[in-house]
Amino acid sequence: MNRPALLYPPRHGLHQWWLDRSIRVKGMVVVTVPLLALILIVLASVVLQSNERQERQVALAASALSTSVNQVLADAVDAETGVRGYVATGTRCSWIRTTSP
């Protein structure tokens, strides 16, 4: 039976290569391509999780530092307020310890 030229153009390139492969090779290609994609996605996920864990540790350290700095600032403001109160009233509070003799 002759094939009409318009319905079946000559095959070449990738199309012909695919048609020339056996069922075993075609099956392996059909299974391997999605499996490789899955492996690449899992590897990318592991790398991103590792990066996220490192960034989280840096953020926690920065947060702890910020909390400490805020506490130092609050203590400095309290000390300034105490000094201003002493200067304004001239009375020494009993709970304030001095280090000078």
Buried (B, 14 or more C-beta within 10 A) or exposed (E): EEEEEEEEEEEEEEEEEEEEEEEEEEEEEEEEEEEEEEEEEEEEEEEEEEEEEEEEEEEEEEEEEEEEEEEEEEEEEEEEEEEEEEEEEEEEEEEEEEEEE
